Amino acid sequence: MPPKTVKASKPAAKPAGKAATTKSTSSIKATGKATGSKPSSKEQEKSADPTKKLKELKLEDKPTCVDVPFRQLDAMLVRDEGGKIKECGKWPLIIDADENPRVGTFFKYQNVNYLSVISPNDMRPETIRMAVLGSIRYGKVLLLDLADKESDKDMFDTATEQFDGVQKGLMESIMDKSILKGESYLKLRHDTDSDEYQPNNFSEFYTEKFDFFILTNKPDPPICLMKKTYPVKIVM
């Protein structure tokens, strides 16, 4: 009887997990990180909400306000007791964001020149010219009421346009006080003005007492305006 043929046995199959492990290892080498690993701090910063960052930057840039009790309005602002305004070197931005604003009414009964941005008569070029010139001539407060409680517009920009319609750069010259240097205010004079506005009737004693106040009813005025001024918040 012929001998039986013995079939060659098949080689044992390699463990299934080995190939997967190799693939996973090569994947780590290629990407430099394993799947499921936590993002680095840099990646977290990149994925952070840009709107939140912008808000944080705005809060950091926002100037701080000085609280002024309404009852001390005259002492702390008009008379500048303590000399804080003079020391700052900027004009006050008065923030009266109360539901029933009172500061505007208060100043209407004071010896000031009052201009409301929403009043067509107050924003006439001649009214603005004489209000500025008269305030400097007699050393008075010139109050600009932005009257912006119900407005979404930047009413200071609106006022600037009206002032600059009287004389180019007028608002800026008031804000940086250059109008008081070298008798620059005399450029506002007209030959037809009364004798009280003749150049020799302007005295340094009065011009040094000139003040410019800006009144807003917005709790958060534009930051650019706050940076140009000395922001005070009225506390009732």
matplotlib code that plots the C-alpha trace (Angstrom):
import matplotlib.pyplot as plt

x = [0.0, 1.4, 2.2, -0.4, 0.3, 0.5, -0.8, 1.3, -0.2, -1.1, 1.0, -0.7, -2.5, -0.8, -2.6, -5.2, -4.2, -0.6, -1.5, -3.8, -1.1, 1.4, -1.1, -1.9, 1.8, 2.5, -0.4, 1.0, 4.4, 2.8, 0.6, 2.7, -0.3, -2.6, -6.3, -8.3, -5.5, -6.4, -5.8, -2.8, -3.2, -2.2, -4.9, -7.4, -6.4, -6.9, -10.4, -11.5, -14.4, -13.1, -16.1, -15.4, -11.8, -12.9, -15.3, -12.5, -10.2, -12.9, -13.4, -9.7, -9.5, -12.6, -11.6, -12.9, -15.6, -15.6, -18.8, -20.3, -23.3, -26.0, -26.0, -22.3, -22.6, -21.9, -19.0, -17.2, -17.8, -18.7, -16.4, -14.0, -13.3, -10.3, -9.0, -9.5, -10.7, -7.8, -5.3, -6.7, -6.4, -9.5, -13.1, -15.7, -18.0, -21.1, -22.9, -26.5, -28.1, -30.9, -34.4, -35.3, -32.2, -31.8, -28.4, -29.7, -32.5, -30.0, -27.7, -30.6, -31.1, -27.4, -25.3, -24.1, -24.4, -26.5, -26.6, -28.7, -27.7, -31.3, -32.4, -32.3, -32.1, -29.1, -27.3, -27.5, -24.0, -24.6, -25.9, -22.9, -20.5, -21.9, -22.2, -18.5, -17.3, -19.5, -18.5, -14.8, -15.4, -17.2, -15.5, -18.7, -19.5, -20.4, -22.6, -23.2, -26.2, -26.0, -29.6, -28.9, -31.1, -33.4, -30.8, -28.6, -26.5, -23.2, -24.5, -21.1, -20.1, -23.3, -22.4, -18.8, -20.2, -22.3, -19.4, -17.1, -19.7, -18.9, -15.2, -13.2, -11.7, -13.6, -14.7, -11.2, -9.7, -12.2, -11.4, -7.7, -8.0, -5.9, -8.7, -7.5, -3.9, -2.6, -6.1, -7.3, -10.8, -10.7, -11.0, -14.6, -15.2, -17.1, -16.6, -20.3, -20.2, -21.0, -18.3, -18.2, -16.5, -13.8, -10.4, -9.4, -12.4, -11.2, -9.4, -7.3, -9.0, -12.2, -10.8, -9.0, -12.4, -13.9, -15.2, -16.7, -19.0, -20.5, -23.6, -24.7, -27.6, -26.0, -24.7, -21.9, -20.8, -18.4, -15.0, -13.2, -15.2, -14.5, -10.7, -10.8, -12.6, -12.8, -15.8, -18.0, -21.0, -23.9, -25.1, -28.6]
y = [0.0, 3.4, 5.8, 8.4, 12.0, 14.4, 17.9, 20.8, 22.7, 26.4, 28.9, 30.3, 33.6, 36.6, 38.2, 40.7, 43.4, 43.7, 45.4, 47.8, 48.6, 49.3, 51.5, 53.4, 53.9, 55.2, 57.6, 59.0, 59.5, 61.3, 63.7, 64.1, 63.4, 60.6, 60.6, 61.9, 63.9, 67.2, 70.4, 72.4, 75.8, 77.5, 75.7, 76.6, 80.3, 80.1, 78.5, 81.1, 83.2, 86.4, 88.4, 87.7, 88.8, 92.0, 92.7, 92.1, 94.5, 97.1, 96.8, 97.2, 100.3, 101.9, 104.8, 104.8, 107.2, 109.3, 109.2, 112.6, 112.9, 115.1, 117.3, 118.0, 118.8, 122.6, 122.1, 119.3, 120.4, 124.1, 125.2, 122.3, 122.1, 119.9, 120.9, 117.4, 118.8, 121.3, 118.5, 116.2, 118.9, 117.6, 118.9, 116.9, 114.5, 114.4, 111.0, 111.4, 108.0, 108.2, 107.3, 111.0, 113.0, 116.2, 117.6, 119.4, 121.1, 122.0, 123.8, 125.6, 127.6, 128.4, 131.2, 129.2, 129.2, 126.1, 124.4, 121.4, 119.3, 118.5, 122.1, 123.6, 127.1, 126.1, 124.6, 127.6, 128.8, 132.3, 130.8, 128.5, 131.3, 133.7, 131.0, 130.1, 133.7, 134.9, 132.1, 132.9, 136.7, 136.4, 133.3, 131.2, 127.5, 126.4, 123.3, 121.1, 118.8, 115.8, 114.9, 111.4, 109.3, 108.2, 108.3, 105.6, 108.1, 109.5, 113.0, 114.3, 113.7, 115.6, 118.5, 118.5, 118.9, 121.9, 123.6, 123.0, 124.7, 127.9, 127.6, 124.6, 122.7, 124.7, 121.7, 120.2, 123.6, 123.7, 120.1, 120.5, 124.1, 125.6, 128.1, 129.8, 130.1, 133.2, 134.7, 132.3, 132.9, 136.3, 134.6, 134.1, 137.8, 139.7, 143.4, 143.9, 142.5, 144.9, 146.8, 144.3, 141.9, 144.3, 142.7, 145.0, 144.0, 140.4, 139.8, 136.9, 137.1, 135.9, 133.7, 131.5, 130.8, 129.4, 125.8, 123.4, 120.7, 117.8, 116.2, 112.7, 110.5, 107.3, 105.0, 103.9, 106.8, 106.1, 105.2, 107.6, 110.5, 109.2, 109.1, 112.8, 113.9, 113.6, 111.2, 111.7, 109.7, 111.4, 109.5, 110.4]
z = [0.0, -1.0, 1.8, 2.8, 1.5, 4.4, 3.6, 4.7, 7.5, 6.9, 8.8, 11.9, 11.4, 12.8, 15.8, 14.5, 17.0, 15.8, 12.5, 14.2, 16.7, 13.9, 12.1, 15.3, 16.0, 12.5, 12.8, 16.0, 14.3, 11.3, 13.3, 16.4, 18.7, 19.6, 18.8, 21.7, 23.3, 24.9, 22.9, 24.0, 25.7, 22.4, 20.5, 23.2, 22.8, 19.1, 19.5, 22.1, 21.3, 19.5, 20.5, 24.2, 23.7, 22.0, 24.9, 27.4, 25.6, 25.5, 29.3, 29.8, 27.7, 29.2, 31.5, 35.0, 36.2, 39.3, 41.3, 42.1, 44.3, 42.8, 45.9, 45.4, 41.7, 42.2, 44.6, 42.8, 39.2, 38.9, 41.7, 41.4, 45.1, 45.6, 42.1, 40.6, 37.2, 37.0, 37.9, 35.2, 32.5, 30.7, 30.5, 32.4, 30.8, 33.0, 32.9, 34.1, 33.3, 35.9, 34.7, 35.5, 34.6, 36.6, 35.7, 32.6, 34.5, 37.3, 34.8, 33.1, 36.3, 36.7, 35.2, 32.2, 28.5, 27.7, 24.3, 23.5, 20.4, 19.6, 19.6, 16.1, 17.5, 19.8, 16.9, 14.7, 13.8, 15.2, 18.5, 18.9, 18.0, 20.6, 23.2, 22.9, 22.6, 25.5, 27.8, 27.3, 27.5, 30.9, 32.3, 32.3, 31.9, 28.4, 28.8, 25.8, 26.4, 24.0, 24.9, 23.8, 26.1, 23.3, 20.5, 19.1, 17.2, 18.5, 19.3, 20.1, 16.5, 15.5, 17.7, 16.4, 12.8, 13.9, 15.8, 12.9, 10.7, 12.6, 12.3, 11.0, 13.9, 16.5, 18.6, 18.7, 19.7, 22.6, 23.6, 23.7, 25.1, 22.2, 21.7, 24.9, 23.8, 21.9, 22.0, 19.3, 20.5, 18.9, 15.5, 16.4, 16.6, 13.9, 13.3, 13.8, 17.3, 20.2, 22.1, 24.9, 22.5, 21.4, 21.8, 24.6, 26.6, 27.0, 30.2, 31.3, 34.7, 33.0, 30.2, 32.7, 34.3, 31.1, 31.5, 29.0, 30.3, 28.2, 29.5, 28.3, 29.4, 28.2, 30.9, 28.6, 26.4, 23.5, 24.9, 22.5, 24.1, 27.6, 26.9, 25.8, 28.9, 32.7, 33.1, 36.2, 37.0, 38.8, 41.8, 43.1]

ax = plt.figure().add_subplot(projection="3d")
ax.plot(x, y, z, "-o")
ax.set_aspect("equal")
plt.show()
